Amino acid sequence: MAGDTIKLLVVEDDYALNDTVRDTISELGDVTQVHDGDEGLFEIESGVYDAVILDVMLPGVDGFTILKKAKEEFPNLPILMLTAKGDLADKMQGFDMGADEYITKPFYKEELLARLKTLLRHTGVLGQDGALEVGNIQVFVDQHKVLIDGKEVSLQGREFGLLVYLMQHVGQIVTKDQIFDRLWGFDSDTSLTVVEVYMSNLRKNLRKANASVNIKTLRNVGYTLSAADED
């Protein structure tokens, strides 16, 4: 179901290499592929991705420009730079602009996958043993299971995906548009108000189960989730 899995973006103009990267990382979640910088920047600005693998040399907007703009808008978004250049100066430029990782072509598939997994764990998107934890809530994404104080709690429909998305972005503001695009998709005919309905239901279920988290509404901005003792 949409929203339950990690969403990854690959921005690489070499079609064969793009497919190789997709095949290598697809075990982690849903992979979107684009082949030029303009489309890559457009996808990143949607705010629905959990990590980006970004080539430096691209048609249209170059990778460094995309990196700079992406980090200004989404400072916690993990970005792994992919380049044919092995020059130290290029790598330092990428790191100075906020790149989280850098891998030089050609590369070992296993290394790419391992580095991406590490990035996702560091940002809390991919929990240890597949678990996400905030307050007294544990979510096992692969098993579609939620535990609160060790007791399993049933979440219906997209409530589970909504909780996962909020926990993957704990402490960060997520907008209604981002939630809608993540859980229902850009081309859905459903109204944006459905987000408020599901958010209300999720809050009720978490409150019923004595979850020690707060979901705050920031008027005209979005929502943010945090552990109760952090407020």
FENDARA-V330335 format. One record per residue. N is the residue number from 1. RES is the residue in one letter. SS is DSSP state (a for helix, b for strand, c for the rest). OMEGA is omega in whole degrees, 0 to 359 (NA if undefined). D_LAST is the distance of its C-alpha to the last C-alpha in Angstrom with 1 decimal. Layout:
N | RES | SS | OMEGA | D_LAST
N | RES | SS | OMEGA | D_LAST
//
This chain:
1 | M | c | 179 | 31.9
2 | A | c | 176 | 30.3
3 | G | c | 182 | 26.6
4 | D | c | 187 | 26.9
5 | T | c | 176 | 28.2
6 | I | b | 180 | 27.3
7 | K | b | 184 | 28.9
8 | L | b | 179 | 30.8
9 | L | b | 176 | 32.9
10 | V | b | 178 | 36.1
11 | V | b | 186 | 37.7
12 | E | c | 186 | 41.1
13 | D | c | 176 | 44.5
14 | D | c | 187 | 46.6
15 | Y | a | 181 | 46.8
16 | A | a | 180 | 48.0
17 | L | a | 178 | 45.3
18 | N | a | 178 | 42.6
19 | D | a | 179 | 43.9
20 | T | a | 178 | 43.9
21 | V | a | 178 | 40.3
22 | R | a | 181 | 39.4
23 | D | a | 182 | 41.4
24 | T | a | 187 | 39.8
25 | I | a | 187 | 36.2
26 | S | a | 178 | 36.6
27 | E | a | 182 | 35.8
28 | L | a | 182 | 32.1
29 | G | b | 180 | 31.8
30 | D | b | 183 | 33.2
31 | V | b | 173 | 34.9
32 | T | b | 182 | 35.8
33 | Q | b | 170 | 38.6
34 | V | b | 191 | 39.6
35 | H | c | 174 | 42.4
36 | D | c | 187 | 42.0
37 | G | a | 181 | 39.5
38 | D | a | 180 | 39.3
39 | E | a | 178 | 38.4
40 | G | a | 180 | 36.0
41 | L | a | 178 | 34.0
42 | F | a | 181 | 34.1
43 | E | a | 180 | 32.6
44 | I | a | 183 | 29.8
45 | E | a | 176 | 28.9
46 | S | c | 177 | 28.3
47 | G | c | 185 | 25.0
48 | V | c | 186 | 25.7
49 | Y | c | 180 | 26.7
50 | D | c | 178 | 25.0
51 | A | b | 182 | 27.6
52 | V | b | 169 | 30.7
53 | I | b | 194 | 34.0
54 | L | b | 175 | 35.6
55 | D | b | 179 | 39.2
56 | V | c | 183 | 40.1
57 | M | c | 184 | 43.4
58 | L | c | 170 | 43.1
59 | P | c | 182 | 45.2
60 | G | c | 180 | 43.5
61 | V | c | 181 | 40.3
62 | D | c | 185 | 40.3
63 | G | a | 180 | 37.6
64 | F | a | 178 | 36.5
65 | T | a | 177 | 36.0
66 | I | a | 179 | 34.0
67 | L | a | 182 | 31.9
68 | K | a | 181 | 31.2
69 | K | a | 181 | 30.3
70 | A | a | 182 | 28.1
71 | K | a | 176 | 26.0
72 | E | a | 183 | 25.6
73 | E | a | 182 | 24.2
74 | F | c | 186 | 22.5
75 | P | c | 182 | 21.9
76 | N | c | 179 | 20.5
77 | L | c | 179 | 23.5
78 | P | b | 179 | 25.8
79 | I | b | 177 | 29.3
80 | L | b | 181 | 32.3
81 | M | b | 181 | 35.3
82 | L | b | 184 | 38.7
83 | T | b | 175 | 41.8
84 | A | c | 182 | 45.5
85 | K | c | 178 | 45.3
86 | G | c | 184 | 45.2
87 | D | c | 182 | 45.3
88 | L | a | 182 | 42.8
89 | A | a | 178 | 42.3
90 | D | a | 179 | 41.2
91 | K | a | 180 | 38.6
92 | M | a | 178 | 37.3
93 | Q | a | 179 | 37.1
94 | G | a | 180 | 35.0
95 | F | a | 179 | 32.6
96 | D | a | 181 | 32.4
97 | M | c | 174 | 31.4
98 | G | c | 178 | 28.5
99 | A | c | 181 | 30.4
100 | D | c | 178 | 28.7
101 | E | b | 183 | 32.0
102 | Y | b | 177 | 35.7
103 | I | b | 186 | 38.6
104 | T | b | 175 | 42.2
105 | K | c | 353 | 44.7
106 | P | c | 183 | 46.5
107 | F | c | 174 | 43.9
108 | Y | c | 180 | 43.7
109 | K | a | 182 | 41.9
110 | E | a | 180 | 40.4
111 | E | a | 178 | 38.9
112 | L | a | 181 | 37.4
113 | L | a | 181 | 35.8
114 | A | a | 181 | 34.6
115 | R | a | 179 | 33.0
116 | L | a | 177 | 31.2
117 | K | a | 180 | 29.9
118 | T | a | 178 | 28.5
119 | L | a | 182 | 26.8
120 | L | a | 177 | 25.2
121 | R | a | 181 | 24.0
122 | H | a | 182 | 22.6
123 | T | c | 177 | 20.4
124 | G | c | 180 | 19.4
125 | V | c | 178 | 21.7
126 | L | c | 183 | 24.2
127 | G | c | 174 | 22.9
128 | Q | a | 182 | 25.1
129 | D | a | 177 | 27.7
130 | G | a | 184 | 26.5
131 | A | b | 170 | 23.2
132 | L | b | 182 | 19.8
133 | E | b | 172 | 16.9
134 | V | b | 183 | 13.2
135 | G | c | 179 | 11.8
136 | N | c | 180 | 15.0
137 | I | b | 170 | 16.5
138 | Q | b | 177 | 19.5
139 | V | b | 176 | 21.5
140 | F | b | 189 | 25.0
141 | V | c | 184 | 26.1
142 | D | c | 182 | 29.8
143 | Q | c | 182 | 30.1
144 | H | c | 185 | 28.1
145 | K | b | 177 | 26.3
146 | V | b | 176 | 22.9
147 | L | b | 173 | 22.0
148 | I | b | 188 | 19.3
149 | D | c | 176 | 19.8
150 | G | c | 181 | 23.0
151 | K | b | 182 | 24.4
152 | E | b | 180 | 25.4
153 | V | b | 181 | 24.1
154 | S | c | 175 | 26.2
155 | L | c | 186 | 24.9
156 | Q | c | 173 | 27.6
157 | G | c | 184 | 28.8
158 | R | c | 175 | 26.5
159 | E | a | 179 | 23.4
160 | F | a | 179 | 23.6
161 | G | a | 179 | 24.0
162 | L | a | 178 | 21.1
163 | L | a | 178 | 18.7
164 | V | a | 182 | 20.4
165 | Y | a | 178 | 20.0
166 | L | a | 181 | 16.2
167 | M | a | 177 | 15.9
168 | Q | a | 180 | 18.3
169 | H | c | 183 | 16.2
170 | V | c | 180 | 12.7
171 | G | c | 181 | 10.5
172 | Q | c | 177 | 13.5
173 | I | c | 173 | 14.7
174 | V | b | 184 | 17.6
175 | T | c | 176 | 20.0
176 | K | a | 180 | 22.0
177 | D | a | 180 | 25.1
178 | Q | a | 179 | 23.8
179 | I | a | 181 | 22.9
180 | F | a | 181 | 26.3
181 | D | a | 182 | 28.2
182 | R | a | 188 | 26.6
183 | L | a | 183 | 27.2
184 | W | c | 178 | 30.2
185 | G | c | 183 | 31.8
186 | F | c | 189 | 33.1
187 | D | c | 181 | 36.3
188 | S | c | 177 | 34.9
189 | D | c | 181 | 36.5
190 | T | c | 179 | 33.4
191 | S | c | 179 | 31.6
192 | L | c | 181 | 28.2
193 | T | c | 179 | 27.1
194 | V | a | 178 | 27.2
195 | V | a | 180 | 23.8
196 | E | a | 180 | 22.4
197 | V | a | 181 | 24.4
198 | Y | a | 178 | 23.2
199 | M | a | 178 | 19.5
200 | S | a | 179 | 20.0
201 | N | a | 179 | 21.9
202 | L | a | 179 | 19.5
203 | R | a | 180 | 16.7
204 | K | a | 181 | 19.3
205 | N | a | 178 | 20.4
206 | L | a | 179 | 17.0
207 | R | a | 179 | 16.3
208 | K | a | 183 | 19.9
209 | A | c | 179 | 19.5
210 | N | c | 177 | 16.4
211 | A | c | 182 | 14.3
212 | S | c | 176 | 11.0
213 | V | b | 175 | 9.4
214 | N | b | 172 | 8.1
215 | I | b | 182 | 10.6
216 | K | b | 173 | 10.2
217 | T | b | 176 | 13.6
218 | L | b | 189 | 14.4
219 | R | c | 179 | 17.8
220 | N | c | 179 | 20.7
221 | V | c | 182 | 18.7
222 | G | b | 184 | 17.3
223 | Y | b | 173 | 14.3
224 | T | b | 179 | 11.5
225 | L | b | 177 | 10.3
226 | S | b | 174 | 7.6
227 | A | b | 186 | 7.5
228 | A | a | 183 | 5.9
229 | D | a | 179 | 5.6
230 | E | a | 181 | 3.8
231 | D | c | NA | 0.0
//
